[in-house]
Amino acid sequence: MKFNIEHLAKLARLDLNEEEKEKFASEVKKILDFVAQLNEADTTGVEPVAHAINISDVKRSDEAKNHAAESLKDELLKAAPQKQGDFIKVKSVFEK
């Protein structure tokens, strides 16, 4: 597979000197040769997978919980470190 190391460096926003261009060109060639070797493998009858092992996500059910607005407000106020009346007290973010 042909590639242009200057074009790849430009796409990656890399400023390479001549020595680095030769080094990276060699490394990219090795990678592309390995990918070409992988493409030659016979994969007929092999199902595509997302993971090498059989795993699945554990998910909770997406259910709406019915909270009364007043009880939710009371729960939040109980959890607040400082409160003033029906409000949560926080540090000032503006200088006076």
C-alpha positions in Angstrom: 0.0 0.0 0.0 1.4 3.4 -0.9 1.3 6.3 1.4 2.9 9.7 1.6 4.6 10.4 5.0 4.5 14.1 4.5 0.7 14.0 3.9 0.2 11.8 7.0 2.4 14.1 9.1 0.4 17.1 7.9 -2.9 15.4 8.8 -1.5 14.6 12.2 -0.2 18.1 12.5 3.4 16.8 13.1 6.4 18.8 12.1 8.9 16.1 11.2 12.5 16.4 10.2 14.1 14.1 7.6 15.3 11.6 10.1 11.9 11.4 11.7 10.2 11.1 8.4 12.3 8.0 7.5 11.7 6.5 10.9 7.9 7.0 10.8 7.7 5.9 7.2 9.3 2.6 8.2 7.0 2.2 11.1 3.9 3.0 9.1 5.0 0.5 6.4 5.4 -2.2 9.0 1.9 -1.5 10.4 0.3 -1.5 6.9 2.2 -4.7 6.0 0.8 -6.4 9.2 -2.7 -5.2 8.4 -2.4 -6.6 4.9 -1.3 -9.9 6.4 -4.3 -9.9 8.7 -6.6 -9.2 5.7 -5.3 -12.4 4.1 -6.6 -14.6 7.0 -9.6 -16.8 6.1 -12.5 -15.6 8.2 -15.4 -17.4 6.4 -17.9 -18.6 8.9 -16.5 -16.4 11.7 -19.2 -14.1 13.2 -18.1 -10.5 13.9 -17.8 -9.7 17.6 -17.3 -6.6 19.7 -15.2 -8.4 22.3 -12.8 -11.3 22.4 -14.8 -12.8 25.3 -18.5 -13.1 25.7 -19.5 -10.2 28.0 -22.7 -8.2 28.4 -23.6 -5.0 30.0 -25.5 -5.0 33.3 -28.3 -2.4 33.0 -30.9 -1.4 35.4 -34.5 -0.9 34.2 -35.4 2.6 33.2 -38.3 3.3 35.4 -39.7 6.7 36.5 -40.1 7.0 40.2 -43.0 8.9 41.4 -41.9 11.4 44.0 -44.1 14.0 45.4 -42.5 17.5 44.9 -42.8 18.4 48.5 -41.2 15.2 49.8 -38.4 15.5 47.3 -37.7 19.0 48.4 -37.7 17.9 52.1 -35.3 15.1 51.3 -32.9 17.5 49.5 -33.1 20.1 52.4 -32.3 17.3 54.9 -29.2 16.4 52.9 -27.9 20.0 52.6 -25.0 20.9 54.9 -26.5 24.4 55.5 -29.9 25.7 54.9 -31.8 28.9 55.5 -35.6 28.5 55.5 -36.6 26.5 52.4 -33.2 27.2 50.6 -29.8 25.6 50.5 -27.2 28.0 51.8 -24.0 28.2 49.7 -20.8 30.3 49.7 -21.0 33.6 47.9 -19.4 33.5 44.4 -19.3 37.3 44.0 -17.2 39.8 45.9 -19.1 42.4 47.9 
